[in-house]
């Protein structure tokens, strides 16, 4: 009856264990080991005195499913005991069996299991008890034979290393015969049960991992680790901060190289820090490697034009020599790209034509040509014209007068008897203005003269009005009044013959004289 209870208990454990939450122990393809057991016979004779009984066993285990291993084992042992008259009996046994092991509670270090199996056993009576006292029951008893066996039990494995486990187990082996102790009650009036034995022992298991195991939990099976030549005991073979499984399955990087593309940036930094492509040396395709962009030039490895100036980083670095992180390298208020592609100015020189004006000023403020120092070609560079107040786009106002001696303002003429300037005046008066702007410290006198036609007093007043007309024109151009005086001298100091028409025209003149 007690054997049936054991069977039912183990069967219940097996059924209930299917509902237990599992944890991974180790995924081994094959295990082999040796076990040593102490045995306690369970026969017709009560064992009042325990006799040395033992079993040595070798076995192989293979993985069948996640929860179940199959085991093939063979052993050699000795069962011994006393009959009721204290007469010793001994039986040698050679069991061979197939077992199925259920491991419902697998952990990382300890793996408990239950087992159930079937087999065949060779046995032989080596030492018989005193048969004379039990003549009737010995009718038809065998001394040696082969018989079926049914092992059942519990055990657990303890991980000592990645390749060695300690196995501790105990159980019961049911033998389908009652002749083991050379005493058979099956056919006698005593009506006993078949024989068996209890076993308790330990052993060492040597393991070989299966191709589907993943000891380092990096997401790669052992077969895959062998294929990719990664370290199956190190989840990050190249120590780049990315586990091997992610490198192969997600990022397609080389798990054997911390820098798969050889650009000077580790795969981990490319993925998690810079978001660059760890499999491309030049993520943005600008002909500058990611490593140089990040470590040397400090440009954006994800953007061809880091500073948005219209020039690719590579062009700025290798050809134009501009700063790829500054859209206006020379700080002239023009983007480098516009200077190169639109205005044809130098992006590394803020005053391309050397006229003293920034390229940006010339384009946006003065509308001058930043590649030509004298935009209007009038002999005076653009900045000097700006300082003078003349128009750098008009060559006519570039010329200044020689003020070392009094100058007759040719072209500043008047109709006879009039103080109104004629249209021809503009060209010469611009030169007067240029001169005053060119020499901001000088003071001048505007002298007015007439011909000798009419009264002298009238001519004097007329000449004053003419001189004043010129002075007012100059003052209207922004010259300080303190710098310019106007005086009329009438018909004094003629420079030509008043008896001729041409002479009189020449005498109706304005002179420009430096006074300090």
C-alpha positions in Angstrom: 0.0 0.0 0.0 2.8 2.4 0.9 4.2 2.1 -2.7 0.8 3.1 -4.1 0.8 6.2 -1.9 4.2 7.2 -3.1 3.2 6.8 -6.8 0.1 8.9 -6.2 2.0 11.6 -4.4 4.6 11.9 -7.1 1.9 11.8 -9.8 0.1 14.7 -8.1 3.3 16.8 -7.9 3.8 16.2 -11.6 0.3 17.3 -12.6 0.3 20.4 -10.3 3.7 21.5 -11.4 2.4 22.3 -14.8 0.9 25.5 -13.3 4.1 26.7 -11.7 5.7 29.9 -13.1 9.1 28.8 -14.6 12.5 30.5 -14.5 15.4 29.6 -16.6 18.1 27.3 -15.1 20.5 26.6 -18.0 19.6 25.3 -21.4 21.8 22.3 -21.8 21.8 20.0 -24.8 23.3 17.0 -23.0 24.4 16.1 -19.5 26.5 13.1 -18.4 27.4 12.0 -14.9 28.2 9.5 -12.2 26.1 8.8 -9.1 26.6 6.9 -5.9 23.7 5.7 -3.8 23.2 4.0 -0.5 20.3 1.5 -0.8 17.7 0.3 1.7 16.1 -3.0 0.5 12.3 -3.3 0.7 11.8 -7.1 0.6 9.9 -9.8 2.5 12.4 -9.7 5.4 12.3 -6.7 7.7 15.7 -5.1 7.9 16.3 -4.9 11.6 20.0 -4.6 11.0 21.0 -2.5 8.0 23.5 -4.3 5.8 25.8 -2.4 3.4 23.9 -1.9 0.1 25.0 0.3 -2.6 24.6 1.3 -6.3 27.0 3.0 -8.7 25.3 4.5 -11.7 26.3 6.3 -14.9 23.9 8.3 -17.0 23.2 10.7 -19.9 20.5 13.3 -19.9 19.2 15.1 -23.0 16.8 18.0 -23.2 13.4 17.1 -24.6 11.3 20.1 -23.9 11.7 23.2 -21.7 10.5 21.3 -18.7 11.5 17.7 -19.5 14.8 15.9 -19.8 15.2 12.3 -20.8 17.8 10.2 -19.0 19.4 6.8 -19.9 21.3 5.2 -17.1 23.0 1.9 -16.1 24.5 0.9 -12.8 25.9 -1.9 -10.7 25.1 -2.5 -7.0 24.5 -4.9 -4.2 21.4 -5.4 -2.1 21.9 -7.1 1.3 19.9 -8.0 4.4 19.0 -10.5 7.1 16.3 -13.1 7.1 14.3 -13.5 10.4 17.0 -15.9 11.7 19.7 -13.2 11.1 21.0 -15.2 8.2 22.6 -12.9 5.6 21.4 -12.7 2.0 23.1 -10.7 -0.8 22.0 -10.0 -4.4 24.0 -8.2 -7.1 22.0 -6.0 -9.4 22.7 -4.4 -12.8 19.8 -2.0 -13.5 19.4 -0.1 -16.8 16.5 2.3 -17.2 15.1 5.3 -19.1 13.8 8.2 -16.9 11.9 11.3 -17.6 12.8 14.3 -15.4 10.4 17.2 -14.9 12.0 20.4 -13.7 9.1 22.8 -12.8 11.1 25.1 -10.5 14.2 25.9 -12.5 16.3 28.7 -11.1 19.7 30.2 -11.9 21.6 28.0 -9.3 19.3 25.3 -8.0 17.2 23.1 -10.2 14.7 20.7 -8.4 13.2 17.9 -10.3 11.1 14.8 -10.1 11.6 11.7 -12.1 9.7 8.6 -13.3 11.0 5.8 -15.5 11.1 2.2 -16.6 13.8 -0.3 -17.1 15.2 -3.8 -17.0 17.5 -5.3 -14.4 19.9 -8.3 -14.3 20.0 -9.7 -10.8 21.7 -12.7 -9.1 21.6 -14.2 -5.6 25.1 -14.1 -4.4 24.5 -15.3 -0.8 21.4 -17.3 0.1 19.6 -17.2 3.5 18.8 -20.4 5.5 16.2 -22.0 3.2 15.4 -24.9 5.6 13.3 -22.8 7.9 11.2 -21.5 5.0 10.8 -24.5 2.8 7.3 -23.9 1.6 7.7 -20.3 0.4 10.8 -21.2 -1.6 8.9 -23.3 -4.0 9.9 -22.1 -7.5 12.2 -19.3 -6.3 14.8 -18.2 -8.9 18.4 -17.5 -8.1 19.1 -15.1 -11.0 17.0 -13.6 -13.8 16.1 -10.4 -15.7 13.2 -8.4 -14.6 11.4 -5.1 -15.2 11.9 -2.2 -12.8 10.1 1.2 -12.3 12.2 4.0 -10.7 10.5 7.1 -9.2 11.9 9.9 -7.0 12.9 13.5 -6.4 16.2 15.4 -6.7 17.9 18.7 -7.4 20.9 20.0 -9.3 23.2 22.6 -7.8 25.3 24.7 -10.2 29.0 24.5 -9.2 30.3 26.0 -12.4 29.1 26.6 -16.0 30.1 23.0 -16.8 29.7 21.0 -13.5 26.6 20.4 -11.4 26.1 18.6 -8.1 23.2 16.1 -8.2 21.4 15.0 -5.1 18.4 12.6 -5.3 16.4 9.9 -3.6 13.6 7.6 -4.6 12.2 4.2 -4.9 12.9 1.4 -7.4 10.0 -1.1 -7.8 11.1 -4.5 -9.1 8.5 -6.7 -10.8 9.6 -9.9 -8.9 9.6 -11.2 -5.3 12.7 -13.3 -5.7 15.4 -10.7 -4.9 15.9 -11.9 -1.3 15.5 -15.6 -2.4 12.2 -15.7 -0.7 8.9 -15.6 -2.6 5.6 -15.1 -1.0 3.6 -14.3 -4.1 2.4 -17.9 -4.5 2.5 -18.8 -0.8 -0.2 -18.5 1.8 1.7 -15.4 3.1 0.8 -13.4 0.0 3.5 -10.7 0.0 4.4 -7.9 -2.5 7.1 -7.7 -5.1 10.5 -6.5 -3.9 12.1 -3.1 -4.3 14.7 -0.8 -2.8 15.0 2.8 -1.6 18.0 4.8 -2.9 19.6 8.0 -1.6 22.8 9.5 -3.0 24.7 12.2 -4.9 26.7 12.6 -8.0 28.5 15.0 -10.4 27.1 16.0 -13.7 29.2 17.3 -16.5 27.2 19.4 -18.9 27.4 20.4 -22.5 25.3 23.4 -23.6 22.8 23.1 -26.4 23.0 25.2 -29.4 19.9 27.1 -28.3 21.3 28.1 -24.9 22.2 31.6 -24.0 24.3 31.5 -20.9 25.3 35.2 -21.0 21.8 36.4 -21.7 22.8 38.6 -24.6 20.1 37.4 -27.0 22.3 35.1 -29.0 22.1 31.3 -28.9 25.3 29.3 -28.5 25.1 28.3 -32.1 24.8 32.0 -33.1 27.7 33.0 -30.9 29.9 30.3 -32.6 28.7 31.6 -36.0 29.6 35.2 -35.2 32.7 34.2 -33.1 31.5 36.2 -30.1 32.2 35.2 -26.5 29.3 33.1 -25.2 30.2 34.0 -21.6 30.4 37.7 -22.2 27.2 39.6 -23.3 29.3 42.4 -24.7 32.2 40.8 -26.5 33.8 44.1 -27.8 33.0 46.0 -24.6 31.4 48.9 -26.5 28.3 49.1 -24.2 26.0 47.3 -26.6 25.2 43.6 -25.9 26.0 41.3 -28.7 22.4 40.3 -29.5 21.4 44.0 -30.1 24.5 44.5 -32.3 23.6 41.6 -34.5 19.8 41.6 -34.5 18.9 45.3 -34.1 21.8 47.5 -35.1 23.6 45.1 -37.5 26.9 46.3 -36.1 30.0 44.1 -35.6 29.9 42.6 -32.1 33.7 42.0 -32.4 34.6 45.6 -33.0 33.7 48.6 -30.7 33.8 50.8 -33.8 32.1 48.9 -36.6 32.6 51.5 -39.3 36.1 52.7 -38.1 35.1 56.3 -38.0 36.6 57.0 -34.5 33.3 56.9 -32.7 32.2 53.8 -30.7 29.0 52.0 -31.8 27.4 52.8 -28.5 28.1 56.5 -28.8 26.9 56.6 -32.4 23.6 55.0 -31.4 22.9 56.5 -28.0 24.8 59.8 -28.0 25.1 61.2 -31.5 22.3 59.2 -33.3 24.7 58.6 -36.2 24.9 55.4 -38.3 27.4 53.0 -36.7 27.7 51.2 -40.0 28.6 54.3 -42.1 31.7 56.4 -41.6 29.9 59.4 -43.0 26.2 59.5 -41.9 25.2 62.7 -43.6 27.2 62.0 -46.8 29.2 65.3 -46.7 32.6 63.6 -47.3 33.7 64.3 -43.7 33.8 61.2 -41.4 31.6 61.2 -38.4 34.6 61.0 -36.2 36.2 64.1 -37.7 32.9 66.0 -37.6 32.5 65.3 -33.9 36.0 65.3 -32.6 37.9 67.5 -34.9 35.6 70.0 -36.6 32.7 70.0 -34.1 30.2 70.0 -36.9 26.9 68.2 -37.0 27.4 64.7 -38.3 23.7 64.4 -39.2 23.7 67.5 -41.4 25.6 68.2 -44.6 25.6 72.0 -43.9 26.1 72.4 -40.2 25.8 76.2 -40.1 23.1 76.6 -42.7 25.2 79.0 -44.8 24.6 77.2 -48.1 27.9 75.5 -48.2 28.5 71.8 -47.4 30.8 71.2 -44.5 33.4 69.4 -46.7 33.5 72.3 -49.1 34.1 74.7 -46.3 36.8 72.6 -44.7 38.8 71.4 -47.8 38.2 74.0 -50.4 37.2 77.4 -49.1 38.8 77.1 -45.7 35.8 78.8 -44.0 34.4 77.8 -40.6 31.7 75.1 -41.1 30.2 76.0 -37.7 29.9 79.8 -38.4 27.6 80.9 -41.3 29.6 84.2 -41.6 33.2 83.3 -41.1 34.6 86.8 -41.7 31.8 88.6 -39.9 31.0 90.9 -42.8 27.2 90.4 -42.5 27.1 88.1 -45.5 26.7 84.3 -45.3 29.6 82.3 -46.6 27.4 80.6 -49.2 26.1 83.9 -50.5 29.6 85.3 -50.7 30.8 82.3 -52.8 27.7 81.7 -54.9 26.0 85.0 -55.2 28.3 88.0 -54.6 31.6 86.3 -55.6 33.3 87.9 -52.6 35.8 86.3 -50.2 34.1 84.5 -47.3 37.4 84.7 -45.3 38.0 88.4 -45.9 35.4 90.9 -44.7 36.6 93.6 -47.2 37.2 91.7 -50.4 38.2 94.8 -52.5 40.2 96.4 -49.7 38.4 99.7 -50.0 37.8 100.0 -46.2 34.1 99.1 -46.4 32.8 95.7 -45.2 31.3 93.6 -48.0 28.0 93.5 -46.2 28.0 97.3 -46.0 28.7 97.7 -49.6 25.9 95.4 -50.7 23.2 96.4 -48.2 24.0 99.9 -47.2 25.8 101.7 -50.1 24.9 99.5 -53.1 28.5 99.5 -54.1 30.5 96.6 -55.7 32.3 94.7 -52.9 34.7 93.3 -55.4 35.8 96.7 -56.8 37.4 99.3 -54.6 36.2 102.2 -56.8 32.7 101.2 -57.9 32.1 104.2 -60.2 35.7 104.2 -61.6 36.0 107.9 -60.8 39.5 107.6 -59.2 38.4 107.7 -55.6 37.7 104.5 -53.6 34.2 103.8 -52.2 35.1 104.4 -48.5 36.7 107.8 -49.2 33.6 108.8 -51.1 31.4 107.7 -48.3 33.6 109.8 -45.9 33.4 112.8 -48.1 29.7 112.4 -48.6 30.1 112.0 -52.4 28.3 109.3 -54.3 30.4 106.2 -54.8 28.2 105.3 -57.8 28.9 108.6 -59.6 32.3 109.1 -61.1 31.7 112.8 -61.7 32.0 113.7 -58.0 35.3 111.9 -57.4 37.6 114.7 -58.6 38.9 117.3 -56.1 40.5 120.6 -56.8 44.1 121.8 -56.3 43.6 124.5 -53.7 47.2 125.7 -53.5 46.2 128.8 -55.6 42.9 130.5 -56.4 40.8 128.4 -58.8 38.3 129.8 -61.3 35.3 127.6 -61.2 35.0 126.8 -64.9 31.4 126.0 -65.8 29.9 128.0 -62.9 28.6 130.7 -65.2 25.7 133.2 -65.1 23.6 134.9 -67.7 24.4 138.6 -68.3 23.0 140.7 -65.4 21.8 137.5 -63.5 22.8 135.7 -60.3 21.1 132.5 -61.2 23.4 129.6 -61.8 23.3 128.0 -65.2 22.7 124.2 -65.6 26.4 123.7 -66.5 27.4 124.5 -62.9 26.8 121.0 -61.4 30.0 119.3 -62.5 32.3 122.0 -61.2 30.4 122.6 -58.0 30.5 118.9 -57.2 34.3 119.2 -57.4 34.2 122.1 -54.9 32.1 120.0 -52.6 34.5 117.0 -53.0 37.4 119.3 -52.1 35.7 120.6 -49.0 34.9 117.1 -47.9 38.4 115.9 -48.7 39.9 118.7 -46.6 37.5 119.0 -43.6 39.7 121.6 -41.8 40.1 124.2 -44.6 38.1 127.4 -44.9 37.4 129.1 -48.2 36.3 132.3 -49.8 33.9 132.3 -52.8 34.7 135.4 -54.9 32.3 136.8 -57.4 33.3 138.9 -60.4 31.4 140.6 -63.3 32.4 142.2 -66.6 32.5 146.0 -67.0 29.1 146.4 -68.6 26.9 148.7 -66.5 27.6 150.7 -63.4 30.4 149.6 -61.1 28.2 149.7 -58.0 25.5 147.6 -59.6 28.2 145.1 -60.8 29.5 144.9 -57.3 26.1 144.0 -55.9 25.6 141.6 -58.7 28.9 139.8 -58.0 27.9 139.5 -54.3 24.7 137.8 -55.2 26.5 135.4 -57.5 29.0 134.6 -54.8 26.2 134.1 -52.3 24.4 131.8 -54.8 27.4 129.5 -54.9 27.9 129.6 -51.1 24.2 128.7 -50.6 24.6 125.7 -53.0 27.6 124.5 -51.0 25.9 125.0 -47.6 22.8 123.0 -48.8 25.2 120.0 -49.4 26.0 119.9 -45.6 29.2 122.1 -45.4 29.4 124.2 -42.2 28.7 127.9 -42.8 31.8 128.9 -40.8 34.0 127.3 -43.4 32.6 129.3 -46.4 32.4 133.0 -46.9 31.2 134.9 -50.0 32.4 138.2 -51.3 31.6 140.2 -54.5 34.3 142.2 -56.2 32.4 143.5 -59.2 34.4 144.3 -62.3 37.7 144.3 -60.4 40.6 142.1 -61.4 39.5 141.2 -64.9 41.2 138.1 -66.4 40.2 138.9 -70.0 39.5 141.8 -72.4 36.1 143.3 -71.7 36.0 144.7 -75.2 35.2 141.3 -76.6 32.2 139.1 -76.0 34.3 136.1 -75.0 36.4 138.3 -72.7 33.4 139.6 -70.9 32.1 136.0 -70.5 35.3 135.0 -68.8 35.3 137.9 -66.5 31.8 136.9 -65.2 33.4 134.3 -63.0 33.5 132.7 -59.5 36.8 132.0 -57.8 37.4 129.4 -55.1 40.2 130.5 -52.7 41.6 128.7 -49.6 41.9 131.2 -46.7 43.7 129.2 -44.0 
